[in-house]
Amino acid sequence: MAAFILVVIMGVALTAAQDLIHPDGRLNQIAHFGGDAFYCVDADKNPTNDLEAFEEDGGFLLLDANGQELWFVAAADVAEAVATLEADSEPVLIASGQGSYGPVELYVYLAGDEPEFVFIGYDEHGKSNSLTFRGCSPVGPGPDPDQPEAAEDPTPTATPFPVA
């Protein structure tokens, strides 16, 4: 029975990963930071969406478009900032650093009873972008499962010009 449950859980996880725009586990599925990718990572700096793995000596990791580490924020620093939050308080700066195209910052604030994070950075055009997220969940829609997939070679439903 335990093996069956494990298979079901793995199947759900694999299906969820396939629905992501970037299946590498990055948090910024849509928010664009000039090719930089922002991850929750475990103690070995492997991408994870598992909050427990993040909390056990993991952290947040920013990589450039070539996979080079730009910035790391330890989970211990995140926990310290979260511990200072109070209801209706201003966002708390956890850490700041440097992305490929400018400074980056990570903030936390309370959204109801849960901490919510805001990552701010820049793209290659100098435009500031932000990503708001909870825990280690990627942000951005995957394909809509209720929408049928577009045909690769769509068949016209009407002829735009009269045929001679």
C-alpha positions as CSV (number, residue, x, y, z in Angstrom):
1,M,0.0,0.0,0.0
2,A,2.8,2.4,0.9
3,A,4.4,1.8,-2.5
4,F,1.1,2.6,-4.2
5,I,0.9,5.9,-2.3
6,L,4.5,6.8,-3.2
7,V,3.8,6.1,-6.9
8,V,0.7,8.3,-6.8
9,I,2.6,11.1,-5.1
10,M,5.4,10.9,-7.6
11,G,3.0,10.9,-10.5
12,V,1.3,14.0,-9.2
13,A,4.7,15.7,-8.7
14,L,5.8,14.8,-12.2
15,T,2.6,16.0,-13.7
16,A,2.9,19.3,-11.8
17,A,6.5,19.7,-13.0
18,Q,5.4,19.1,-16.6
19,D,2.8,21.9,-16.4
20,L,5.5,24.4,-15.6
21,I,6.8,26.8,-18.3
22,H,10.4,26.2,-17.0
23,P,10.5,22.6,-15.7
24,D,13.8,23.2,-13.9
25,G,11.9,24.2,-10.7
26,R,12.6,27.9,-10.7
27,L,10.2,30.1,-8.8
28,N,10.1,32.8,-11.5
29,Q,8.1,30.9,-14.1
30,I,6.9,34.1,-15.9
31,A,8.6,37.1,-14.1
32,H,11.6,38.0,-16.2
33,F,15.0,38.9,-14.7
34,G,17.1,39.0,-17.9
35,G,17.6,35.2,-17.9
36,D,18.4,35.0,-14.2
37,A,16.6,32.1,-12.4
38,F,15.5,32.2,-8.8
39,Y,15.2,29.0,-6.9
40,C,14.4,27.4,-3.5
41,V,17.2,25.0,-2.9
42,D,18.1,22.2,-0.5
43,A,21.4,21.9,1.5
44,D,23.2,20.7,-1.6
45,K,21.9,23.7,-3.6
46,N,19.6,21.5,-5.7
47,P,16.3,23.1,-6.7
48,T,13.4,22.0,-4.6
49,N,9.8,23.0,-4.1
50,D,9.8,21.1,-0.7
51,L,9.7,23.6,2.1
52,E,11.2,21.2,4.6
53,A,14.2,20.6,2.4
54,F,14.6,24.3,2.0
55,E,14.4,24.9,5.8
56,E,17.1,22.2,6.4
57,D,20.2,24.3,5.5
58,G,18.8,25.3,2.1
59,G,18.0,28.8,0.9
60,F,17.2,30.9,-2.1
61,L,19.6,30.8,-5.0
62,L,19.9,33.1,-8.0
63,L,21.6,31.8,-11.1
64,D,22.5,33.6,-14.3
65,A,21.4,32.4,-17.7
66,N,24.6,30.2,-17.9
67,G,23.9,28.6,-14.5
68,Q,26.5,30.5,-12.6
69,E,25.7,31.4,-9.0
70,L,25.0,35.1,-8.5
71,W,23.5,35.2,-5.0
72,F,22.5,32.9,-2.2
73,V,20.4,33.6,0.9
74,A,20.5,31.0,3.6
75,A,17.3,29.6,5.0
76,A,18.5,30.6,8.5
77,D,18.6,34.3,7.4
78,V,15.1,33.9,6.0
79,A,13.8,32.4,9.2
80,E,15.4,35.2,11.2
81,A,13.6,37.8,9.2
82,V,10.3,35.9,9.3
83,A,10.6,35.8,13.1
84,T,10.6,39.6,13.3
85,L,7.3,40.0,11.4
86,E,4.3,41.4,13.2
87,A,0.7,41.9,11.9
88,D,0.4,45.1,9.8
89,S,4.2,45.6,9.9
90,E,6.1,46.9,6.9
91,P,8.0,44.4,4.7
92,V,11.3,43.3,6.1
93,L,14.4,43.2,3.9
94,I,15.9,39.8,4.2
95,A,18.9,40.3,1.9
96,S,20.2,42.3,-1.1
97,G,22.7,41.3,-3.7
98,Q,23.6,41.6,-7.4
99,G,21.8,40.0,-10.4
100,S,23.0,40.0,-13.9
101,Y,21.4,43.4,-14.7
102,G,21.3,45.2,-11.4
103,P,20.7,44.9,-7.7
104,V,18.3,42.3,-6.3
105,E,16.4,42.3,-3.0
106,L,14.3,39.8,-1.1
107,Y,11.6,41.0,1.3
108,V,9.1,39.2,3.5
109,Y,5.8,40.4,5.0
110,L,2.7,38.9,6.5
111,A,-0.2,38.2,4.3
112,G,-2.9,37.2,6.8
113,D,-1.1,34.7,9.0
114,E,1.4,33.5,6.4
115,P,4.7,35.0,5.3
116,E,4.8,36.1,1.7
117,F,8.1,36.9,-0.1
118,V,8.9,39.5,-2.7
119,F,11.9,39.2,-4.9
120,I,12.9,42.3,-6.9
121,G,15.4,42.5,-9.7
122,Y,16.1,43.9,-13.2
123,D,16.0,42.5,-16.7
124,E,18.4,43.2,-19.6
125,H,16.5,46.4,-20.5
126,G,16.9,47.9,-17.1
127,K,13.3,47.3,-16.2
128,S,12.5,46.5,-12.5
129,N,10.5,43.3,-12.1
130,S,9.1,41.6,-9.0
131,L,8.0,38.2,-8.0
132,T,5.6,37.6,-5.0
133,F,5.4,34.1,-3.7
134,R,4.8,31.8,-0.7
135,G,7.0,29.0,0.4
136,C,8.8,27.3,-2.4
137,S,6.0,27.3,-5.0
138,P,6.8,28.4,-8.5
139,V,4.8,31.4,-9.7
140,G,3.2,31.5,-13.0
141,P,0.6,29.5,-14.8
142,G,1.4,26.4,-16.7
143,P,-0.8,25.3,-19.6
144,D,-4.5,25.5,-18.8
145,P,-5.7,21.9,-18.5
146,D,-9.2,23.0,-19.4
147,Q,-8.2,24.4,-22.8
148,P,-7.7,22.0,-25.7
149,E,-4.2,22.1,-27.2
150,A,-3.9,24.1,-30.4
151,A,-3.5,22.0,-33.5
152,E,-0.1,22.0,-35.0
153,D,-1.5,22.6,-38.5
154,P,-4.9,24.4,-37.9
155,T,-7.6,23.8,-40.5
156,P,-9.3,27.0,-41.6
157,T,-12.9,27.2,-40.7
158,A,-13.8,29.9,-43.3
159,T,-12.3,31.0,-46.6
160,P,-11.4,34.7,-46.3
161,F,-11.6,35.4,-50.1
162,P,-13.9,34.0,-52.7
163,V,-12.5,31.0,-54.5
164,A,-12.6,31.4,-58.3
